Amino acid sequence: MKRCAIYTRKSTEDGLEQDFNSLQAQREACEAYIKSQRHEGWKHLTTEYDDGGYSGGTMDRPALTKLLAAVERHEVDIIVVYKVDRLTRSLADFSKIIERLDQQNVSFVSVTQAFNTTSSMGRLTLNVLLSFAQFEREVTAERIRDKIAASKKKGMWMGGNLPLGYDVEDRKLVINKEEAATVRLLFDLYIELGTVRLLKAEADRLGIVTKKIIRKDGSVTGGKPFLRGNLYRLLSNPLYIGLIPHKGETYSGQHEAIIDQETWDHVQQTMSGNRRERSSPTNVKAPFLLTGLVFDEAGEPLYQAQASKDGKRYRYYISKQLAQNAEPEAGGWRLPASTLEEAILNPIRELLCNQSRLIDVLHLKDHNLPDLQLINKHAIALAEKIMSDDTVSRKGLLQAVIHRVELQLDSISIDVNRAALVKLLQIKMLDGPNEDRTIVSLKIAMKLQRKGIEAKLVIAGHASTHQPDPDLCRLIAKARHWFDQLASGEAKSVQEIASREPVFVTEISRVLPLAFLSPKIVEDILAGRQPETLTVRQLQRLRSLAFDWKAQRIQLGYPA
């Protein structure tokens, strides 16, 4: 007996309320086909897998998810569809589905398109059909986008989140007088108060809430106090002056304006001024601590540079040639600011906390014991300030204490201003000024680990502060676990492991070779000592892993 599950889908909900809709028509055709194959042992399962109103361009469909779960539980032998594009219109999704079906020895049949998925020609035919299905979906999407753009250029409302102050009648925006009064009040209050923070406080005091919307299913959204983000969007929404926005452009709308142009211009000007104030450099939370103090081996100063990615700000000290030319071929230094600053802070803190060394460096041997105890107390307090979270205070202290930082290929030289340090420690010197003692030089050995044009400082004698990468550790553990199952006979094949766990055969095949990593590399990963470039992504993208342990180290980015 071959258990047959019927899957049906319709992209929109239009017509589903009819007595005999598209889903039922598909199901009836599939049932008839299954009956015609009764001599082959085909049996129709009564469970219905119907996706009404879901696009074929996504896998996020409740009935499809339910069907694939039944496949994983070995409850289905054959999936029957009316047409291939009912299952999916995406080639990528089709490959994923086929792979999951192959793992469970499940095949599928299209009633109106004869093919056999067990043969290479059948798969080729299926791919061609799906290519046309995907092409049709993309062309349809382009037509819809073009229609929306053309409609908005004519000033038509094309749906979306309904703004406070408007209702929809016959697909057109009409003013809701009560809500429109609230919108005008919010604009007037912003002009009076000047900031969104104060506007939110006043709106909360007055009990002003967001637009309340009742959906077709009876659920209610909105009707809640305004967040600051809601207020920013409301104050900058051109719908309120009778315009329709689309992709950065605005067009004259067919609806009435709630806000006059003069009020709108006043609000936009105020908001623009506030944005400029917020983006002022004085508001940067993490200033550069070593501004003007860092020089390269040629005596050229390093410049400050900043970059933003995914909302996160990154700071760097870079050479002049990199500041003028960001290409890697330009050469020079490009060091993460936090890494360099930490490398400079640590030896200064260690000097201040080491009483005997401080006595030698500052030539305090002639001072009596009570003076030395007081100096030690001041030194520890200064070390705490330098390592505190108060960046403004830290920068002031470092700018006063450090005379110059010079980078070499194998070391960092830190010149400390002895007179400034003596003053900060409140030391009364017993000897007179000496030109040879104006600078105290601290030298630390280091090496560079390059990653593109960026470099990581590795300080000699300092233990790595890196923590083990939990994802990397899990990947190695997974490889060992799967290999142990095969070696012990607990699992007879990769396919058997895949059937037990929610994972593809291809992923197991990709991860298994990691069970043969050298013990030293595994120890490094567990201790967090692996190279910066050794990541989960790198291991998963390896085409083949070298069997020789020395070759593995070179392959995975260890120094030769």
Secondary structure, DSSP 8 states (H G I E B T S, - for coil): -EEEEEEEEESS-TTTTSSS-HHHHHHHHHHHHHHHTGGGTEEE----EEEET--TT-S--HHHHHHHHHHHTT--SEEEESSHHHH-S-HHHHHHHHHHHHHTT-EEEESSS---TTSHHHHHHHHHHHHHHHHHHHHHHHHHHHHHHHHHHTT----SS--TTEEEETTEEEE-HHHHHHHHHHHHHHHHH-SHHHHHHHHHHHT-B---EE-TTS-EE--SB--HHHHHHHHT-GGGGTEEEETTEEEE-SS--SS-HHHHHHHHHHHHHHHHHHTSGGG-SS--TTTTTEE-TTS-B-EEEEEEETTEEEEEEE-HHHHH--SGGG-S-EEEHHHHHHHHHHHHHHHHH-HHHHHHHHT-TTS-HHHHHHHHHHHHHHHHHHTSS-HHHHHHHHHHHEEEEEE-SSEEEEEEEHHHHHHHTT---SS---GGGSEEEEEEEEEEEEETTEEEEEETT--------HHHHHHHHHHHHHHHHHHHTSSSSHHHHHHHTT--HHHHHHHGGGGGS-HHHHHHHHHT-S-TT--HHHHHT-S---SSHHHHHHHTT---
